[in-house]
Amino acid sequence: MSEAPMLIVGLMSGTSLDGVDAVLVRIAGPSRVELLGFVHRGYAPEERNAIEGVLAGTSVAETARLHVRLAEWAAEAVDTLLDSTHVRADALSAIVFPGQTIWHEPPVVTWQLGEPAVLAERFGVRVVHNLRARDVAAGGQGAPLVPMADALLFASPTAPRVLLNLGGMANVTWVPARGELDRVVGADTGPGMALIDGLARIVSPGLPFDVDGQIAAAGTVNVAFLKELLGDPFFQEPPPRSTGRERFGQPMVAAIAARCPGPDGVRTAVALTVESIARFLAEQLPQAAELVVAGGGSRHPILFDALCARVAERGMMVRRFEELFFVAEAKEAVAFALLGWLTLHGQPGNIPGVTGAAGPRVLGAITPP
């Protein structure tokens, strides 16, 4: 007898710090996920500043307050999502809330803020949360976790493909045909949009990011400085590997702006993202003919065009995620909804070959309704 499908809300607040993504999905099995609704609740400048302040090491009191505020912002996204889909909270099986990463130092610790009890109390629904910690405790990186969804939901039936997510950081997954989990390869390649957006806000403080790539388009790559940036030891590390704003965040934004001010700094950051991805594809992944790109960075025309040109040297065709599936910005929230479903069913959510964990682990904790 088959199990009844579950309605699950998946949330995502990533390293781009642009806001909370919320999806409503119907899940009838690990490879049977239907997207029913998607909303984005953007962060106001003062909200993003609060997160960046905690990342920079503000007081314990501010950190504690942000822990609650992040959950309140997520709750606003859930309210909007339920209104737009005309679904009542009591119809939900769960909310999956991975929280906002503020410190990522595997294999020692990974730390996400966002109080799940706020959501459980607000909606009367169980909340799956703290999904990275168990993998780290098992010796893994705790990231990337999206490769599980890449393999279960987005594999090609006929040939290997690479899925790239361009959020604040960039991560890739090489998925064999039919998505056999023991053959999946994945890792963070380095910065995605975090440096680009941070530098764009210095050039034009009124902008949340480099809108339509206009700032990058006005700049020129500082080739000598790019070579120095690519000398960061992270780019030479083999998988499993992951990173965050601890390495590619505000301190590096400030360093690039001081050395390469204005649009040239933004354009050089674009080149850093593109080159670090291209080198990882060439040096660390098996062959694939197709690169499928999701995340906010897929909307940056200078970045996207430069990436297409660079990976064409490997004979790879680049496609945007929505050409094959659904709106690209919803992908990670859908992935975490699936991870939460796996947790509720006592099934592992990590791929040890990707994260480096000692073995498969059921991820996360559950706050009851």
C-alpha positions as CSV (number, residue, x, y, z in Angstrom):
1,M,0.0,0.0,0.0
2,S,1.5,3.3,-1.1
3,E,1.9,6.2,1.4
4,A,-0.2,9.3,0.9
5,P,1.7,12.3,-0.5
6,M,2.9,15.0,1.9
7,L,2.5,18.7,1.6
8,I,5.8,20.2,2.8
9,V,7.1,23.8,2.9
10,G,10.8,24.1,2.2
11,L,12.8,27.2,3.2
12,M,16.2,28.5,2.2
13,S,18.2,31.5,3.3
14,G,21.6,31.1,1.7
15,T,25.0,32.8,1.6
16,S,23.7,35.4,-0.9
17,L,21.9,37.0,2.0
18,D,19.2,38.3,-0.4
19,G,16.2,36.9,1.5
20,V,14.2,33.8,2.2
21,D,12.9,31.4,-0.5
22,A,9.8,29.4,0.3
23,V,8.3,26.6,-1.7
24,L,5.3,24.4,-1.3
25,V,5.8,20.9,-2.6
26,R,3.9,17.7,-2.8
27,I,6.1,14.7,-2.2
28,A,4.9,11.2,-2.9
29,G,8.3,9.5,-2.8
30,P,12.0,10.4,-2.9
31,S,11.9,11.0,-6.7
32,R,8.3,12.2,-6.9
33,V,8.3,15.9,-6.0
34,E,5.9,18.4,-7.4
35,L,6.4,22.2,-7.0
36,L,3.1,23.9,-6.2
37,G,4.2,27.4,-5.2
38,F,7.2,29.6,-4.7
39,V,7.7,33.0,-3.1
40,H,10.8,35.1,-2.2
41,R,10.8,37.3,0.8
42,G,13.7,39.7,0.2
43,Y,15.8,41.2,3.0
44,A,15.6,44.9,3.5
45,P,19.1,46.6,3.7
46,E,18.9,46.9,7.5
47,E,18.0,43.2,7.8
48,R,20.9,42.1,5.6
49,N,23.1,44.5,7.6
50,A,22.0,42.7,10.8
51,I,23.1,39.3,9.4
52,E,26.4,40.7,8.1
53,G,27.0,42.2,11.5
54,V,26.6,38.9,13.2
55,L,28.9,37.3,10.6
56,A,31.4,40.0,11.5
57,G,31.2,39.1,15.2
58,T,28.6,41.4,16.9
59,S,27.5,40.8,20.5
60,V,25.9,37.7,21.9
61,A,22.7,39.8,22.5
62,E,22.5,40.7,18.8
63,T,23.2,37.2,17.8
64,A,20.4,35.9,20.0
65,R,17.9,38.5,18.7
66,L,18.8,37.6,15.1
67,H,18.1,33.9,15.9
68,V,14.5,34.8,16.5
69,R,14.2,37.5,13.8
70,L,15.4,35.1,11.1
71,A,12.5,32.7,12.1
72,E,10.1,35.6,12.0
73,W,11.2,36.6,8.5
74,A,10.8,33.0,7.4
75,A,7.3,32.9,8.9
76,E,6.4,35.9,6.8
77,A,7.5,34.0,3.7
78,V,5.5,31.0,4.7
79,D,2.4,33.2,5.3
80,T,2.8,34.7,1.8
81,L,3.3,31.3,0.3
82,L,0.2,29.8,1.9
83,D,-1.9,32.8,0.9
84,S,-0.7,32.5,-2.7
85,T,-1.4,28.8,-3.0
86,H,-4.7,28.9,-0.9
87,V,-3.4,26.2,1.4
88,R,-4.1,26.1,5.1
89,A,-1.3,25.5,7.6
90,D,-3.1,22.5,9.1
91,A,-2.8,20.8,5.7
92,L,1.0,20.8,5.9
93,S,2.9,17.7,7.0
94,A,6.1,19.7,7.9
95,I,8.1,22.9,7.4
96,V,11.8,22.4,6.6
97,F,13.9,25.3,7.9
98,P,17.7,24.9,7.5
99,G,18.3,28.4,8.9
100,Q,21.0,30.9,8.1
101,T,24.6,29.7,8.3
102,I,26.7,32.2,10.3
103,W,29.8,30.1,10.8
104,H,31.0,27.1,8.8
105,E,34.2,25.4,10.0
106,P,34.1,21.7,9.2
107,P,34.9,19.3,10.6
108,V,34.7,21.3,13.8
109,V,31.4,23.0,13.6
110,T,28.7,24.4,11.4
111,W,26.2,26.9,12.9
112,Q,22.9,28.0,11.6
113,L,20.6,30.6,13.2
114,G,16.8,30.6,13.1
115,E,14.6,29.4,16.0
116,P,12.4,26.6,14.7
117,A,10.0,26.9,17.7
118,V,8.8,30.2,16.3
119,L,7.6,28.4,13.1
120,A,6.2,25.4,15.0
121,E,4.2,27.7,17.3
122,R,3.0,30.0,14.5
123,F,1.8,27.3,12.2
124,G,1.1,24.3,14.5
125,V,3.3,22.2,12.2
126,R,6.4,20.1,13.0
127,V,9.6,21.7,11.8
128,V,12.7,19.9,10.5
129,H,15.8,21.9,11.2
130,N,19.6,21.8,11.9
131,L,20.2,19.6,8.9
132,R,24.0,20.1,8.6
133,A,25.2,19.3,12.1
134,R,24.9,15.4,12.0
135,D,27.0,15.2,8.8
136,V,29.7,17.3,10.4
137,A,29.6,15.2,13.6
138,A,30.2,12.2,11.4
139,G,33.4,13.8,10.1
140,G,31.8,15.4,7.0
141,Q,31.7,18.9,5.6
142,G,27.9,19.4,6.3
143,A,27.8,20.7,2.7
144,P,26.9,20.7,0.0
145,L,23.7,18.8,0.8
146,V,21.8,19.6,-2.4
147,P,23.6,16.8,-4.4
148,M,21.1,14.4,-2.9
149,A,18.3,16.2,-4.6
150,D,20.4,16.6,-7.7
151,A,20.7,12.8,-8.0
152,L,17.1,11.9,-7.0
153,L,15.3,14.7,-8.9
154,F,17.4,16.2,-11.7
155,A,19.5,13.3,-13.2
156,S,19.3,12.6,-16.9
157,P,18.1,9.1,-17.8
158,T,20.7,8.9,-20.6
159,A,23.9,10.7,-19.8
160,P,25.9,12.4,-17.0
161,R,25.2,16.0,-16.3
162,V,26.7,18.7,-14.0
163,L,24.3,20.9,-12.0
164,L,25.7,24.2,-10.8
165,N,24.1,26.4,-8.2
166,L,25.2,30.1,-8.2
167,G,24.2,31.4,-4.8
168,G,26.5,33.4,-2.5
169,M,28.9,30.4,-2.9
170,A,29.0,28.2,-6.0
171,N,28.6,24.4,-5.8
172,V,28.5,21.7,-8.4
173,T,27.2,18.2,-8.6
174,W,28.2,15.6,-11.2
175,V,25.3,13.2,-11.5
176,P,25.6,10.0,-13.5
177,A,22.8,8.8,-15.8
178,R,19.9,7.6,-13.6
179,G,21.5,9.3,-10.6
180,E,23.3,6.4,-8.8
181,L,24.2,7.9,-5.4
182,D,27.5,6.0,-4.9
183,R,28.9,7.7,-8.1
184,V,27.8,11.3,-7.4
185,V,30.6,13.8,-7.1
186,G,30.0,17.3,-5.6
187,A,31.6,20.2,-3.8
188,D,31.8,23.9,-3.4
189,T,33.9,25.5,-6.1
190,G,34.4,28.8,-4.2
191,P,32.6,32.2,-4.4
192,G,29.4,32.5,-6.4
193,M,27.7,35.9,-6.1
194,A,28.9,36.9,-2.6
195,L,31.9,38.9,-3.7
196,I,30.2,40.3,-6.8
197,D,27.2,41.6,-4.8
198,G,29.3,42.9,-2.0
199,L,31.5,44.9,-4.3
200,A,28.5,46.1,-6.3
201,R,27.0,47.6,-3.1
202,I,30.2,49.5,-2.5
203,V,30.1,51.0,-6.1
204,S,26.4,51.7,-5.9
205,P,25.2,51.7,-2.2
206,G,21.5,51.9,-3.2
207,L,21.6,48.6,-5.1
208,P,21.1,45.2,-3.4
209,F,23.3,43.6,-6.1
210,D,24.7,44.1,-9.6
211,V,21.4,44.5,-11.3
212,D,21.5,43.1,-14.9
213,G,25.3,43.0,-14.6
214,Q,25.6,46.7,-15.4
215,I,28.4,47.4,-13.0
216,A,30.5,44.4,-14.2
217,A,29.8,45.4,-17.8
218,A,31.5,48.7,-17.1
219,G,34.6,47.1,-15.7
220,T,37.8,45.3,-16.9
221,V,39.4,42.3,-15.4
222,N,42.6,42.9,-13.5
223,V,44.4,39.9,-14.8
224,A,47.4,40.1,-12.4
225,F,45.2,40.5,-9.4
226,L,42.9,37.7,-10.6
227,K,45.9,35.4,-10.7
228,E,46.7,36.3,-7.0
229,L,43.2,35.6,-5.9
230,L,43.2,32.2,-7.6
231,G,46.3,31.4,-5.5
232,D,44.0,31.0,-2.4
233,P,44.8,27.5,-1.1
234,F,41.1,26.6,-1.1
235,F,41.1,26.3,-4.9
236,Q,43.8,23.6,-4.7
237,E,41.9,21.5,-2.2
238,P,40.4,18.2,-3.5
239,P,36.9,17.3,-2.6
240,P,35.2,16.9,-0.2
241,R,35.3,20.6,0.4
242,S,33.0,23.4,1.3
243,T,33.3,27.1,2.1
244,G,31.3,30.2,3.1
245,R,31.6,33.9,3.9
246,E,34.3,33.1,6.5
247,R,36.7,32.9,3.6
248,F,34.8,34.6,0.7
249,G,32.9,37.3,2.5
250,Q,33.3,40.9,3.7
251,P,37.1,40.8,4.5
252,M,37.8,39.7,0.9
253,V,35.3,42.2,-0.5
254,A,37.2,45.0,1.3
255,A,40.5,43.6,0.1
256,I,39.4,43.5,-3.5
257,A,37.8,47.0,-3.3
258,A,41.0,48.5,-1.9
259,R,43.2,46.9,-4.6
260,C,40.8,47.1,-7.5
261,P,38.1,49.8,-6.9
262,G,35.0,50.5,-8.8
263,P,33.5,48.4,-11.7
264,D,36.9,46.8,-12.3
265,G,36.7,45.1,-8.9
266,V,33.2,43.7,-9.7
267,R,34.4,42.5,-13.1
268,T,37.4,40.8,-11.5
269,A,35.1,39.1,-9.0
270,V,33.0,37.8,-11.9
271,A,36.2,36.4,-13.5
272,L,37.2,34.8,-10.1
273,T,33.8,33.0,-9.9
274,V,33.9,31.8,-13.5
275,E,37.6,30.7,-13.4
276,S,37.3,28.8,-10.1
277,I,34.2,26.9,-11.5
278,A,35.9,26.2,-14.8
279,R,39.0,24.9,-13.1
280,F,37.1,22.6,-10.8
281,L,35.1,21.2,-13.7
282,A,38.3,20.5,-15.6
283,E,40.4,19.2,-12.7
284,Q,38.0,17.4,-10.3
285,L,35.0,16.1,-12.2
286,P,34.4,13.3,-14.7
287,Q,33.3,14.3,-18.2
288,A,29.8,15.5,-18.9
289,A,28.4,17.2,-22.0
290,E,25.9,19.4,-20.1
291,L,26.1,22.1,-17.4
292,V,22.7,23.1,-15.9
293,V,22.9,26.4,-14.0
294,A,20.6,27.5,-11.2
295,G,20.6,30.2,-8.5
296,G,20.5,33.9,-8.6
297,G,23.8,34.1,-10.5
298,S,22.2,32.5,-13.5
299,R,20.5,35.9,-14.0
300,H,23.8,37.8,-14.2
301,P,24.4,38.2,-17.9
302,I,28.1,39.0,-17.7
303,L,28.8,36.0,-15.4
304,F,26.6,33.7,-17.4
305,D,28.0,34.6,-20.8
306,A,31.6,34.3,-19.5
307,L,30.8,30.9,-17.9
308,C,29.3,29.7,-21.2
309,A,32.4,30.8,-23.1
310,R,34.8,29.3,-20.6
311,V,33.2,25.8,-20.3
312,A,32.7,25.6,-24.1
313,E,36.4,24.9,-24.1
314,R,35.6,21.6,-22.5
315,G,32.9,20.9,-25.1
316,M,30.1,21.5,-22.5
317,M,26.7,23.0,-23.4
318,V,25.3,25.4,-20.7
319,R,21.6,25.4,-20.0
320,R,19.6,27.4,-17.4
321,F,17.8,25.2,-14.9
322,E,14.3,26.4,-15.8
323,E,14.7,25.2,-19.3
324,L,14.5,21.6,-18.0
325,F,12.7,21.9,-14.6
326,F,11.2,24.9,-12.8
327,V,12.1,28.4,-11.7
328,A,15.8,28.3,-10.8
329,E,15.5,30.4,-7.6
330,A,13.3,27.7,-6.1
331,K,15.7,24.8,-6.5
332,E,17.5,24.9,-3.1
333,A,14.3,25.3,-1.1
334,V,12.9,22.3,-3.0
335,A,16.0,20.3,-2.3
336,F,15.7,21.1,1.5
337,A,12.0,20.1,1.4
338,L,13.1,16.7,0.0
339,L,15.8,16.4,2.7
340,G,13.2,17.1,5.3
341,W,11.0,14.4,3.8
342,L,13.9,11.9,4.0
343,T,14.4,12.9,7.7
344,L,10.8,12.3,8.5
345,H,11.0,8.8,6.9
346,G,14.3,7.9,8.7
347,Q,16.3,7.9,5.5
348,P,19.8,9.4,5.0
349,G,20.0,12.8,3.5
350,N,23.8,13.1,2.9
351,I,26.0,11.5,0.3
352,P,29.2,10.5,2.1
353,G,31.2,10.5,-1.1
354,V,30.3,14.2,-1.4
355,T,30.6,15.5,2.2
356,G,33.3,13.1,3.5
357,A,31.1,11.8,6.4
358,A,31.9,8.4,7.8
359,G,28.6,7.1,6.3
360,P,25.0,7.8,5.5
361,R,23.2,9.7,8.2
362,V,19.6,10.8,8.9
363,L,19.9,14.6,9.1
364,G,18.4,17.2,11.3
365,A,16.1,17.4,14.3
366,I,12.4,17.8,14.6
367,T,10.5,20.3,16.7
368,P,7.0,19.0,17.3
369,P,3.9,21.0,16.5
